Amino acid sequence: MKCVVGIDLGSTTTKAVLLDERGSVLGQGITNSRSNYAVASSVARDEALTAARFTMLERAFESDQRMGSVETQTLLERLAACFRLEVYLAQLEQLGRVMELLLAGDQYGRHRSETEAPARDILAECIRDAPQLFVPGARRKSDFFRDLAGAAFMAGAERRAREGQVVFERIVALFDRAIFDVETWLMNVEFATLLSRALDRALPDVITDSVRSDVRDEIKAIVDRVATVPIEECSYVGTGYGRQTLPFPKEAVRSEILCHGRGAHRVFPGTRSVLDIGGQDTKALQVDDSGMVTAFQMNDRCAAGCGRYLGYIADELNIGLHELGPLALQSTKVVKINSTCTVFAGAELRERLSLGQRREDILAALHRSILTRAMSLIARSGGIRNEFTFTGGVCKNPMATKVLGELVAEHYGSDIVIHTHPDSIYMGALGAALFALDDLQAGRARLMLAQEKGIAS
């Protein structure tokens, strides 16, 4: 299987998209960007390769007539969840090994007698409870390892601190240091091994006794075959805030402006205006009927009005980023925010809370302020015609999409079609992959620098 790769290395998340030679999406991967961009891009690429193999599995199941008695979509969904569980368990084991190493050193070893046993017990609980995070219908607040493991470990640490077993700050400091190492090291896990374990978990849940044994054997044979099929990455293009750090030749690096415009146009060919609110900047674009950018405007270097600002507000309120939008939707009163300056946001937020204003109303005002700034960029880039696409991580925020819809209707009319997509966060990586496909078809495919030098990646 041959494919091309697009990577969008953002300030908060890194995304990768794989396309086959016909331009169909094979797989998508995402991870938090961490403090190590090289690891983040590798993890996102590995995630996309994993998704690509599940796409290949789906195609193999659909083309095999013996699968007629099997609910293949249910099997694939359960297999994917069990695979995620296996990866999570492998990461927890790695976390335990790193903690042991840290406790053997001077800095954390001073409190080893106090923290070692509780840390080991909490990790054992995390491993014991892990399957419940991946059962059908389970609602996870995040798919990132740091978030899942952090929530479970903190709950165990808080309980033991209340019982007087450990000093909370000490055991949390150990966890924070260990998970930093786990996140910035590439794990050496074999895909085929994890998938085989996942299949052993999934089959009893999905395959009933009425399914013939030869069909079960065929399922295992297909899974084994797809797990080891070589995937040849033939061309790369990188983009995003950290694109200059990617191990690509300079010809394989494209601007975020070009990639977001291309990606949005690929998904919504009728769109001519694009708004992308990412972690570090906001972009308003105009594209032509081929997806090429004809005009654009960006925010200045200030982070006000970007995803990073919303993350800062979430931290101030001690809630998850994904909780901001739903909370803001519960607003019942219009209040006015004086500034969206990130530097002063925390002070103003605390002041308003101290005055008795509800956080729901404050958050609603913050969303309106951010989207009003974005509308200014759109106007300066050329306005909105017919169809308009909203991309970037912030478009998953329901309050942001609601306010944007109201502002677009107010300024450009209620007949404007506004597109959002569940995978809008991948638009930049998709655009990069489309440029990589162009390069491949034009005979100027760009590989990673290590590959160009004949070094195995």
C-alpha positions as a Markdown table, in Angstrom:
| # | Residue | x | y | z |
|---|---|---|---|---|
| 1 | Met | 0.0 | 0.0 | 0.0 |
| 2 | Lys | 1.4 | 3.4 | -1.1 |
| 3 | Cys | 0.4 | 6.6 | 0.5 |
| 4 | Val | 1.4 | 10.3 | 1.0 |
| 5 | Val | 1.6 | 12.0 | 4.4 |
| 6 | Gly | 0.6 | 15.5 | 5.5 |
| 7 | Ile | 1.5 | 16.7 | 9.0 |
| 8 | Asp | 0.2 | 19.8 | 10.7 |
| 9 | Leu | 2.5 | 20.6 | 13.7 |
| 10 | Gly | 0.4 | 23.0 | 15.8 |
| 11 | Ser | 1.2 | 24.6 | 19.1 |
| 12 | Thr | -1.3 | 22.6 | 21.0 |
| 13 | Thr | -2.0 | 19.5 | 18.9 |
| 14 | Thr | -0.2 | 17.8 | 16.0 |
| 15 | Lys | -2.2 | 16.2 | 13.3 |
| 16 | Ala | -1.3 | 13.8 | 10.5 |
| 17 | Val | -3.3 | 12.6 | 7.4 |
| 18 | Leu | -2.5 | 9.8 | 5.1 |
| 19 | Leu | -4.0 | 9.7 | 1.5 |
| 20 | Asp | -3.8 | 6.8 | -0.9 |
| 21 | Glu | -2.7 | 7.3 | -4.5 |
| 22 | Arg | -6.2 | 8.1 | -5.5 |
| 23 | Gly | -6.5 | 10.9 | -2.9 |
| 24 | Ser | -8.8 | 9.0 | -0.5 |
| 25 | Val | -8.2 | 9.4 | 3.2 |
| 26 | Leu | -6.5 | 6.3 | 4.6 |
| 27 | Gly | -6.0 | 7.4 | 8.1 |
| 28 | Gln | -5.8 | 10.4 | 10.5 |
| 29 | Gly | -3.9 | 10.8 | 13.7 |
| 30 | Ile | -3.7 | 13.5 | 16.4 |
| 31 | Thr | -1.7 | 14.0 | 19.6 |
| 32 | Asn | -1.0 | 16.9 | 22.0 |
| 33 | Ser | 2.1 | 18.7 | 20.8 |
| 34 | Arg | 4.0 | 18.3 | 24.2 |
| 35 | Ser | 7.3 | 20.0 | 24.6 |
| 36 | Asn | 9.0 | 17.8 | 21.9 |
| 37 | Tyr | 7.8 | 18.6 | 18.4 |
| 38 | Ala | 9.8 | 15.7 | 16.8 |
| 39 | Val | 8.1 | 13.2 | 19.1 |
| 40 | Ala | 4.7 | 14.8 | 18.6 |
| 41 | Ser | 4.9 | 14.5 | 14.8 |
| 42 | Ser | 6.1 | 10.9 | 15.0 |
| 43 | Val | 3.2 | 10.0 | 17.3 |
| 44 | Ala | 0.6 | 11.7 | 15.1 |
| 45 | Arg | 2.1 | 9.9 | 12.1 |
| 46 | Asp | 1.9 | 6.6 | 13.9 |
| 47 | Glu | -1.7 | 7.3 | 14.9 |
| 48 | Ala | -2.5 | 7.9 | 11.3 |
| 49 | Leu | -0.7 | 4.7 | 10.2 |
| 50 | Thr | -2.8 | 2.8 | 12.8 |
| 51 | Ala | -6.0 | 4.4 | 11.4 |
| 52 | Ala | -4.9 | 3.5 | 7.9 |
| 53 | Arg | -4.6 | -0.2 | 8.9 |
| 54 | Phe | -8.1 | -0.1 | 10.3 |
| 55 | Thr | -9.3 | 1.4 | 7.0 |
| 56 | Met | -7.5 | -1.5 | 5.2 |
| 57 | Leu | -9.2 | -3.9 | 7.6 |
| 58 | Glu | -12.6 | -2.5 | 6.8 |
| 59 | Arg | -12.0 | -2.8 | 3.1 |
| 60 | Ala | -10.8 | -6.4 | 3.5 |
| 61 | Phe | -13.9 | -7.4 | 5.6 |
| 62 | Glu | -16.2 | -5.7 | 3.0 |
| 63 | Ser | -14.6 | -7.6 | 0.1 |
| 64 | Asp | -14.7 | -11.0 | 1.8 |
| 65 | Gln | -18.0 | -12.8 | 1.2 |
| 66 | Arg | -17.5 | -15.1 | 4.1 |
| 67 | Met | -18.1 | -12.1 | 6.4 |
| 68 | Gly | -21.7 | -12.0 | 5.5 |
| 69 | Ser | -22.8 | -13.5 | 8.9 |
| 70 | Val | -20.7 | -11.0 | 10.9 |
| 71 | Glu | -21.6 | -7.4 | 11.8 |
| 72 | Thr | -18.3 | -6.1 | 10.5 |
| 73 | Gln | -18.9 | -2.5 | 11.5 |
| 74 | Thr | -19.6 | -3.6 | 15.1 |
| 75 | Leu | -16.5 | -5.8 | 15.0 |
| 76 | Leu | -14.3 | -3.0 | 13.7 |
| 77 | Glu | -15.6 | -0.5 | 16.3 |
| 78 | Arg | -15.0 | -3.0 | 19.2 |
| 79 | Leu | -11.6 | -4.0 | 17.8 |
| 80 | Ala | -10.5 | -0.3 | 17.6 |
| 81 | Ala | -11.6 | 0.3 | 21.2 |
| 82 | Cys | -9.8 | -2.8 | 22.4 |
| 83 | Phe | -6.7 | -1.7 | 20.5 |
| 84 | Arg | -6.9 | 1.7 | 22.2 |
| 85 | Leu | -7.1 | -0.1 | 25.5 |
| 86 | Glu | -4.0 | -2.1 | 24.7 |
| 87 | Val | -2.1 | 1.0 | 23.8 |
| 88 | Tyr | -3.3 | 2.7 | 27.0 |
| 89 | Leu | -2.1 | -0.3 | 29.1 |
| 90 | Ala | 1.3 | -0.3 | 27.4 |
| 91 | Gln | 1.6 | 3.4 | 28.2 |
| 92 | Leu | 0.7 | 2.8 | 31.9 |
| 93 | Glu | 3.3 | 0.1 | 32.1 |
| 94 | Gln | 5.8 | 2.5 | 30.7 |
| 95 | Leu | 4.7 | 5.1 | 33.2 |
| 96 | Gly | 5.4 | 2.7 | 36.0 |
| 97 | Arg | 8.9 | 1.9 | 34.7 |
| 98 | Val | 9.7 | 5.6 | 34.5 |
| 99 | Met | 8.5 | 6.1 | 38.1 |
| 100 | Glu | 10.7 | 3.3 | 39.3 |
| 101 | Leu | 13.7 | 5.0 | 37.6 |
| 102 | Leu | 12.9 | 8.3 | 39.1 |
| 103 | Leu | 12.5 | 6.9 | 42.6 |
| 104 | Ala | 15.9 | 5.3 | 42.2 |
| 105 | Gly | 17.5 | 8.7 | 41.7 |
| 106 | Asp | 18.4 | 11.4 | 44.2 |
| 107 | Gln | 15.7 | 13.9 | 43.6 |
| 108 | Tyr | 12.6 | 11.7 | 44.1 |
| 109 | Gly | 14.4 | 8.9 | 46.0 |
| 110 | Arg | 14.5 | 11.1 | 49.1 |
| 111 | His | 10.8 | 10.3 | 49.6 |
| 112 | Arg | 10.9 | 6.8 | 48.2 |
| 113 | Ser | 9.8 | 5.1 | 51.4 |
| 114 | Glu | 6.7 | 7.3 | 51.5 |
| 115 | Thr | 5.7 | 7.4 | 47.8 |
| 116 | Glu | 6.7 | 4.1 | 46.2 |
| 117 | Ala | 4.0 | 1.9 | 47.6 |
| 118 | Pro | 1.1 | 4.4 | 47.0 |
| 119 | Ala | 2.3 | 5.1 | 43.5 |
| 120 | Arg | 2.5 | 1.4 | 42.7 |
| 121 | Asp | -1.0 | 0.9 | 44.1 |
| 122 | Ile | -2.5 | 3.8 | 42.2 |
| 123 | Leu | -1.0 | 2.5 | 39.0 |
| 124 | Ala | -2.4 | -0.9 | 39.7 |
| 125 | Glu | -5.8 | 0.6 | 40.1 |
| 126 | Cys | -5.4 | 2.5 | 36.8 |
| 127 | Ile | -4.6 | -0.7 | 35.0 |
| 128 | Arg | -7.5 | -2.5 | 36.7 |
| 129 | Asp | -10.0 | 0.1 | 35.8 |
| 130 | Ala | -8.7 | 0.8 | 32.3 |
| 131 | Pro | -11.1 | -1.6 | 30.5 |
| 132 | Gln | -14.1 | 0.5 | 31.7 |
| 133 | Leu | -12.8 | 3.5 | 29.8 |
| 134 | Phe | -13.2 | 1.6 | 26.5 |
| 135 | Val | -16.4 | -0.4 | 26.8 |
| 136 | Pro | -19.2 | 0.4 | 24.3 |
| 137 | Gly | -20.8 | 3.7 | 25.2 |
| 138 | Ala | -18.1 | 4.8 | 27.6 |
| 139 | Arg | -17.7 | 8.6 | 27.6 |
| 140 | Arg | -14.1 | 9.7 | 27.8 |
| 141 | Lys | -13.3 | 13.4 | 28.3 |
| 142 | Ser | -10.2 | 13.0 | 26.2 |
| 143 | Asp | -8.4 | 10.4 | 24.2 |
| 144 | Phe | -5.0 | 11.7 | 25.1 |
| 145 | Phe | -2.9 | 9.5 | 27.5 |
| 146 | Arg | -2.0 | 12.4 | 29.7 |
| 147 | Asp | -5.6 | 13.3 | 30.3 |
| 148 | Leu | -6.9 | 9.8 | 30.9 |
| 149 | Ala | -4.0 | 8.7 | 33.1 |
| 150 | Gly | -3.9 | 12.0 | 34.9 |
| 151 | Ala | -7.5 | 11.9 | 35.9 |
| 152 | Ala | -7.2 | 8.3 | 37.2 |
| 153 | Phe | -3.9 | 8.9 | 39.0 |
| 154 | Met | -5.1 | 12.2 | 40.6 |
| 155 | Ala | -8.2 | 10.5 | 41.9 |
| 156 | Gly | -6.1 | 7.8 | 43.6 |
| 157 | Ala | -3.6 | 10.4 | 44.9 |
| 158 | Glu | -6.3 | 12.6 | 46.4 |
| 159 | Arg | -7.9 | 9.6 | 48.2 |
| 160 | Arg | -4.6 | 8.5 | 49.7 |
| 161 | Ala | -3.7 | 12.0 | 50.7 |
| 162 | Arg | -7.1 | 12.3 | 52.6 |
| 163 | Glu | -6.3 | 9.1 | 54.3 |
| 164 | Gly | -2.9 | 10.3 | 55.4 |
| 165 | Gln | -1.0 | 7.7 | 53.4 |
| 166 | Val | 1.0 | 10.2 | 51.3 |
| 167 | Val | 1.7 | 13.9 | 50.8 |
| 168 | Phe | -0.3 | 14.9 | 47.8 |
| 169 | Glu | 2.2 | 17.3 | 46.3 |
| 170 | Arg | 5.0 | 14.8 | 46.4 |
| 171 | Ile | 3.2 | 12.0 | 44.6 |
| 172 | Val | 1.8 | 14.4 | 42.1 |
| 173 | Ala | 5.2 | 15.8 | 41.4 |
| 174 | Leu | 6.5 | 12.2 | 40.8 |
| 175 | Phe | 3.6 | 11.7 | 38.3 |
| 176 | Asp | 4.1 | 15.0 | 36.5 |
| 177 | Arg | 7.8 | 14.2 | 36.0 |
| 178 | Ala | 7.2 | 10.7 | 34.9 |
| 179 | Ile | 4.4 | 11.4 | 32.4 |
| 180 | Phe | 6.6 | 14.2 | 30.9 |
| 181 | Asp | 9.2 | 11.5 | 30.1 |
| 182 | Val | 6.6 | 9.0 | 28.8 |
| 183 | Glu | 5.2 | 11.7 | 26.5 |
| 184 | Thr | 8.5 | 12.8 | 25.1 |
| 185 | Trp | 9.8 | 9.3 | 24.5 |
| 186 | Leu | 8.7 | 7.3 | 21.5 |
| 187 | Met | 7.3 | 3.9 | 22.7 |
| 188 | Asn | 8.6 | 0.9 | 21.0 |
| 189 | Val | 5.4 | -1.2 | 20.7 |
| 190 | Glu | 4.7 | -3.6 | 17.9 |
| 191 | Phe | 1.4 | -2.9 | 16.1 |
| 192 | Ala | 0.7 | -6.5 | 15.2 |
| 193 | Thr | 1.1 | -7.7 | 18.8 |
| 194 | Leu | -1.2 | -5.1 | 20.2 |
| 195 | Leu | -3.8 | -5.8 | 17.5 |
| 196 | Ser | -3.7 | -9.5 | 18.1 |
| 197 | Arg | -4.3 | -8.9 | 21.8 |
| 198 | Ala | -7.1 | -6.5 | 20.9 |
| 199 | Leu | -8.7 | -9.1 | 18.7 |
| 200 | Asp | -8.7 | -11.7 | 21.6 |
| 201 | Arg | -10.6 | -9.2 | 23.7 |
| 202 | Ala | -13.0 | -8.1 | 20.9 |
| 203 | Leu | -14.1 | -11.4 | 19.4 |
| 204 | Pro | -16.0 | -12.8 | 22.4 |
| 205 | Asp | -17.9 | -9.5 | 22.6 |
| 206 | Val | -19.0 | -9.5 | 19.0 |
| 207 | Ile | -19.0 | -13.0 | 17.6 |
| 208 | Thr | -21.8 | -15.1 | 18.7 |
| 209 | Asp | -21.8 | -18.9 | 19.0 |
| 210 | Ser | -23.8 | -19.1 | 15.7 |
| 211 | Val | -20.8 | -17.9 | 13.7 |
| 212 | Arg | -19.0 | -20.8 | 12.2 |
| 213 | Ser | -15.5 | -21.6 | 13.3 |
| 214 | Asp | -14.0 | -21.1 | 9.8 |
| 215 | Val | -15.4 | -17.5 | 9.8 |
| 216 | Arg | -13.6 | -16.9 | 13.1 |
| 217 | Asp | -10.4 | -18.3 | 11.6 |
| 218 | Glu | -10.9 | -16.1 | 8.5 |
| 219 | Ile | -11.3 | -13.0 | 10.7 |
| 220 | Lys | -8.0 | -13.8 | 12.4 |
| 221 | Ala | -6.3 | -14.4 | 9.1 |
| 222 | Ile | -7.4 | -11.1 | 7.7 |
| 223 | Val | -6.3 | -9.2 | 10.8 |
| 224 | Asp | -2.9 | -10.9 | 10.8 |
| 225 | Arg | -2.5 | -10.2 | 7.1 |
| 226 | Val | -3.4 | -6.5 | 7.3 |
| 227 | Ala | -1.3 | -6.0 | 10.5 |
| 228 | Thr | 1.8 | -6.8 | 8.6 |
| 229 | Val | 1.1 | -5.4 | 5.1 |
| 230 | Pro | 3.9 | -2.9 | 4.3 |
| 231 | Ile | 2.7 | 0.7 | 4.0 |
| 232 | Glu | 5.1 | 2.8 | 1.8 |
| 233 | Glu | 5.1 | 6.5 | 2.6 |
| 234 | Cys | 6.0 | 8.0 | -0.8 |
| 235 | Ser | 5.8 | 11.8 | -0.2 |
| 236 | Tyr | 5.5 | 14.2 | 2.7 |
| 237 | Val | 4.5 | 17.8 | 3.2 |
| 238 | Gly | 4.5 | 19.5 | 6.6 |
| 239 | Thr | 2.7 | 22.7 | 7.8 |
| 240 | Gly | 1.7 | 24.3 | 11.1 |
| 241 | Tyr | 3.2 | 26.5 | 13.7 |
| 242 | Gly | 6.2 | 24.3 | 14.2 |
| 243 | Arg | 6.6 | 23.3 | 10.6 |
| 244 | Gln | 10.2 | 24.5 | 10.4 |
| 245 | Thr | 11.2 | 21.9 | 13.0 |
| 246 | Leu | 9.9 | 18.9 | 10.9 |
| 247 | Pro | 12.6 | 16.6 | 9.4 |
| 248 | Phe | 11.5 | 17.5 | 5.9 |
| 249 | Pro | 13.4 | 19.2 | 3.1 |
| 250 | Lys | 12.4 | 22.9 | 2.8 |
| 251 | Glu | 10.5 | 22.2 | -0.4 |
| 252 | Ala | 8.2 | 19.9 | 1.6 |
| 253 | Val | 7.1 | 22.6 | 4.0 |
| 254 | Arg | 4.1 | 24.8 | 3.1 |
| 255 | Ser | 2.4 | 27.6 | 4.9 |
| 256 | Glu | -0.7 | 27.0 | 7.1 |
| 257 | Ile | -2.6 | 29.5 | 5.0 |
| 258 | Leu | -2.2 | 27.4 | 1.8 |
| 259 | Cys | -2.9 | 24.1 | 3.6 |
| 260 | His | -6.0 | 25.1 | 5.5 |
| 261 | Gly | -7.5 | 26.7 | 2.3 |
| 262 | Arg | -6.7 | 23.6 | 0.3 |
| 263 | Gly | -8.1 | 21.2 | 2.9 |
| 264 | Ala | -11.3 | 23.1 | 3.5 |
| 265 | His | -11.9 | 23.3 | -0.2 |
| 266 | Arg | -11.4 | 19.6 | -0.6 |
| 267 | Val | -14.1 | 18.8 | 1.9 |
| 268 | Phe | -16.4 | 21.6 | 0.9 |
| 269 | Pro | -15.7 | 22.4 | -2.8 |
| 270 | Gly | -18.2 | 25.2 | -2.8 |
| 271 | Thr | -16.6 | 27.2 | 0.0 |
| 272 | Arg | -14.9 | 30.5 | -0.9 |
| 273 | Ser | -14.2 | 31.8 | 2.6 |
| 274 | Val | -12.5 | 30.0 | 5.5 |
| 275 | Leu | -12.0 | 30.9 | 9.1 |
| 276 | Asp | -9.4 | 28.9 | 11.1 |
| 277 | Ile | -9.0 | 29.5 | 14.8 |
| 278 | Gly | -6.0 | 27.5 | 16.0 |
| 279 | Gly | -4.1 | 27.3 | 19.2 |
| 280 | Gln | -1.7 | 30.1 | 18.3 |
| 281 | Asp | -3.4 | 32.2 | 15.6 |
| 282 | Thr | -6.6 | 33.0 | 13.8 |
| 283 | Lys | -6.7 | 33.1 | 10.0 |
| 284 | Ala | -9.4 | 34.3 | 7.6 |
| 285 | Leu | -8.9 | 33.1 | 4.0 |
| 286 | Gln | -10.5 | 33.6 | 0.6 |
| 287 | Val | -10.0 | 30.7 | -1.9 |
| 288 | Asp | -10.8 | 30.3 | -5.6 |
| 289 | Asp | -12.7 | 27.4 | -7.3 |
| 290 | Ser | -9.5 | 25.3 | -7.2 |
| 291 | Gly | -8.8 | 25.8 | -3.5 |
| 292 | Met | -5.9 | 28.2 | -4.0 |
| 293 | Val | -5.8 | 31.1 | -1.5 |
| 294 | Thr | -6.4 | 34.5 | -3.1 |
| 295 | Ala | -6.4 | 36.7 | 0.0 |
| 296 | Phe | -5.9 | 36.3 | 3.8 |
| 297 | Gln | -5.7 | 38.1 | 7.1 |
| 298 | Met | -4.2 | 36.8 | 10.3 |
| 299 | Asn | -4.2 | 38.1 | 13.9 |
| 300 | Asp | -1.2 | 39.8 | 15.2 |
| 301 | Arg | 1.3 | 38.0 | 17.5 |
| 302 | Cys | -1.0 | 38.4 | 20.5 |
| 303 | Ala | -2.7 | 35.1 | 21.5 |
| 304 | Ala | -6.0 | 36.9 | 22.3 |
| 305 | Gly | -8.9 | 35.3 | 20.5 |
| 306 | Cys | -7.0 | 32.0 | 19.8 |
| 307 | Gly | -7.4 | 28.5 | 21.2 |
| 308 | Arg | -4.5 | 29.2 | 23.6 |
| 309 | Tyr | -6.5 | 32.0 | 25.2 |
| 310 | Leu | -9.5 | 29.6 | 25.7 |
| 311 | Gly | -7.1 | 27.1 | 27.2 |
| 312 | Tyr | -5.8 | 29.7 | 29.6 |
| 313 | Ile | -9.3 | 30.6 | 30.7 |
| 314 | Ala | -10.1 | 26.8 | 31.2 |
| 315 | Asp | -7.1 | 26.5 | 33.4 |
| 316 | Glu | -8.1 | 29.5 | 35.4 |
| 317 | Leu | -11.5 | 27.9 | 36.0 |
| 318 | Asn | -9.9 | 24.5 | 36.6 |
| 319 | Ile | -12.1 | 22.8 | 34.0 |
| 320 | Gly | -11.4 | 21.0 | 30.8 |
| 321 | Leu | -11.2 | 23.0 | 27.5 |
| 322 | His | -14.1 | 20.9 | 26.1 |
| 323 | Glu | -16.3 | 22.1 | 29.0 |
| 324 | Leu | -16.1 | 25.8 | 28.1 |
| 325 | Gly | -18.6 | 25.8 | 25.2 |
| 326 | Pro | -21.3 | 23.8 | 27.0 |
| 327 | Leu | -21.0 | 26.0 | 30.1 |
| 328 | Ala | -21.2 | 29.2 | 28.0 |
| 329 | Leu | -24.4 | 27.9 | 26.4 |
| 330 | Gln | -26.0 | 28.0 | 29.8 |
| 331 | Ser | -25.6 | 31.8 | 30.0 |
| 332 | Thr | -28.8 | 33.7 | 31.0 |
| 333 | Lys | -27.4 | 37.2 | 31.1 |
| 334 | Val | -25.4 | 39.4 | 28.8 |
| 335 | Val | -22.3 | 40.8 | 30.3 |
| 336 | Lys | -19.5 | 42.8 | 28.7 |
| 337 | Ile | -15.8 | 41.8 | 28.7 |
| 338 | Asn | -13.4 | 44.7 | 28.6 |
| 339 | Ser | -10.5 | 42.8 | 27.0 |
| 340 | Thr | -9.5 | 39.5 | 25.6 |
| 341 | Cys | -5.8 | 40.1 | 26.5 |
| 342 | Thr | -4.4 | 36.8 | 27.7 |
| 343 | Val | -2.1 | 38.5 | 30.1 |
| 344 | Phe | -5.0 | 40.2 | 32.0 |
| 345 | Ala | -7.7 | 37.6 | 31.4 |
| 346 | Gly | -7.1 | 35.8 | 34.6 |
| 347 | Ala | -7.3 | 39.0 | 36.7 |
| 348 | Glu | -10.5 | 40.2 | 35.0 |
| 349 | Leu | -12.1 | 36.7 | 35.3 |
| 350 | Arg | -11.4 | 36.6 | 39.0 |
| 351 | Glu | -12.6 | 40.1 | 39.5 |
| 352 | Arg | -15.9 | 39.4 | 37.8 |
| 353 | Leu | -16.4 | 36.2 | 39.8 |
| 354 | Ser | -15.7 | 38.1 | 43.0 |
| 355 | Leu | -18.5 | 40.6 | 42.0 |
| 356 | Gly | -20.9 | 37.7 | 41.8 |
| 357 | Gln | -21.2 | 37.3 | 38.0 |
| 358 | Arg | -21.9 | 33.8 | 36.9 |
| 359 | Arg | -19.1 | 32.0 | 35.1 |
| 360 | Glu | -21.5 | 30.9 | 32.4 |
| 361 | Asp | -22.3 | 34.6 | 31.6 |
| 362 | Ile | -18.6 | 35.5 | 31.6 |
| 363 | Leu | -17.7 | 32.7 | 29.3 |
| 364 | Ala | -20.5 | 33.6 | 26.9 |
| 365 | Ala | -19.1 | 37.2 | 26.8 |
| 366 | Leu | -15.6 | 35.9 | 26.2 |
| 367 | His | -16.8 | 33.8 | 23.2 |
| 368 | Arg | -18.6 | 36.7 | 21.7 |
| 369 | Ser | -15.6 | 38.9 | 22.1 |
| 370 | Ile | -13.3 | 36.3 | 20.4 |
| 371 | Leu | -15.7 | 35.7 | 17.5 |
| 372 | Thr | -16.2 | 39.5 | 17.0 |
| 373 | Arg | -12.4 | 39.8 | 16.6 |
| 374 | Ala | -12.5 | 36.9 | 14.1 |
| 375 | Met | -15.3 | 38.6 | 12.1 |
| 376 | Ser | -13.0 | 41.6 | 11.7 |
| 377 | Leu | -10.4 | 39.5 | 10.1 |
| 378 | Ile | -13.0 | 37.9 | 7.8 |
| 379 | Ala | -14.1 | 41.4 | 6.7 |
| 380 | Arg | -10.6 | 42.6 | 6.0 |
| 381 | Ser | -9.8 | 39.4 | 4.0 |
| 382 | Gly | -12.7 | 40.0 | 1.6 |
| 383 | Gly | -15.9 | 39.1 | 3.5 |
| 384 | Ile | -18.1 | 36.0 | 3.0 |
| 385 | Arg | -19.8 | 34.8 | -0.2 |
| 386 | Asn | -22.3 | 32.0 | -0.4 |
| 387 | Glu | -20.4 | 29.2 | 1.5 |
| 388 | Phe | -18.2 | 29.6 | 4.5 |
| 389 | Thr | -16.1 | 27.0 | 6.3 |
| 390 | Phe | -15.0 | 27.1 | 10.0 |
| 391 | Thr | -11.9 | 25.0 | 10.8 |
| 392 | Gly | -9.5 | 24.5 | 13.6 |
| 393 | Gly | -9.9 | 23.1 | 17.1 |
| 394 | Val | -12.2 | 25.9 | 18.2 |
| 395 | Cys | -14.8 | 24.9 | 15.7 |
| 396 | Lys | -15.6 | 21.9 | 18.1 |
| 397 | Asn | -16.7 | 24.4 | 20.7 |
| 398 | Pro | -20.5 | 24.6 | 20.4 |
| 399 | Met | -20.7 | 28.2 | 21.8 |
| 400 | Ala | -18.1 | 29.4 | 19.3 |
| 401 | Thr | -20.1 | 27.9 | 16.3 |
| 402 | Lys | -23.4 | 29.3 | 17.7 |
| 403 | Val | -22.0 | 32.9 | 18.1 |
| 404 | Leu | -20.2 | 32.7 | 14.7 |
| 405 | Gly | -23.5 | 31.7 | 13.1 |
| 406 | Glu | -25.3 | 34.7 | 14.7 |
| 407 | Leu | -22.6 | 37.1 | 13.7 |
| 408 | Val | -22.4 | 35.8 | 10.1 |
| 409 | Ala | -26.2 | 36.1 | 9.7 |
| 410 | Glu | -26.1 | 39.6 | 11.2 |
| 411 | His | -23.3 | 40.9 | 8.9 |
| 412 | Tyr | -23.8 | 38.8 | 5.7 |
| 413 | Gly | -27.4 | 37.5 | 5.8 |
| 414 | Ser | -29.1 | 34.4 | 7.0 |
| 415 | Asp | -28.7 | 32.6 | 3.6 |
| 416 | Ile | -24.9 | 32.0 | 4.0 |
| 417 | Val | -24.1 | 28.3 | 4.3 |
| 418 | Ile | -21.7 | 27.7 | 7.2 |
| 419 | His | -19.8 | 24.4 | 7.1 |
| 420 | Thr | -18.2 | 22.7 | 10.0 |
| 421 | His | -17.0 | 19.1 | 10.0 |
| 422 | Pro | -16.2 | 16.6 | 12.8 |
| 423 | Asp | -12.7 | 16.4 | 11.3 |
| 424 | Ser | -12.2 | 20.1 | 10.8 |
| 425 | Ile | -9.2 | 20.0 | 13.0 |
| 426 | Tyr | -7.5 | 18.0 | 10.3 |
| 427 | Met | -8.0 | 20.5 | 7.5 |
| 428 | Gly | -4.4 | 21.8 | 7.6 |
| 429 | Ala | -2.9 | 18.3 | 7.6 |
| 430 | Leu | -5.3 | 17.3 | 4.8 |
| 431 | Gly | -4.2 | 20.2 | 2.7 |
| 432 | Ala | -0.6 | 19.3 | 3.3 |
| 433 | Ala | -1.3 | 15.7 | 2.2 |
| 434 | Leu | -2.9 | 17.0 | -1.0 |
| 435 | Phe | 0.2 | 19.0 | -1.8 |
| 436 | Ala | 2.3 | 15.9 | -1.1 |
| 437 | Leu | 0.1 | 14.0 | -3.6 |
| 438 | Asp | 0.6 | 16.8 | -6.1 |
| 439 | Asp | 4.4 | 16.4 | -5.6 |
| 440 | Leu | 4.1 | 12.6 | -6.0 |
| 441 | Gln | 2.1 | 12.8 | -9.2 |
| 442 | Ala | 4.5 | 15.5 | -10.6 |
| 443 | Gly | 7.5 | 13.3 | -10.0 |
| 444 | Arg | 9.0 | 15.4 | -7.3 |
| 445 | Ala | 8.0 | 13.5 | -4.2 |
| 446 | Arg | 9.7 | 14.7 | -1.0 |
| 447 | Leu | 10.8 | 12.2 | 1.6 |
| 448 | Met | 11.9 | 12.8 | 5.2 |
| 449 | Leu | 15.6 | 14.0 | 5.4 |
| 450 | Ala | 16.6 | 10.7 | 7.0 |
| 451 | Gln | 15.1 | 8.7 | 4.1 |
| 452 | Glu | 16.7 | 11.0 | 1.5 |
| 453 | Lys | 20.0 | 10.2 | 3.2 |
| 454 | Gly | 19.3 | 6.5 | 3.2 |
| 455 | Ile | 18.8 | 6.3 | 7.0 |
| 456 | Ala | 15.9 | 4.1 | 8.2 |
| 457 | Ser | 13.3 | 6.1 | 10.1 |
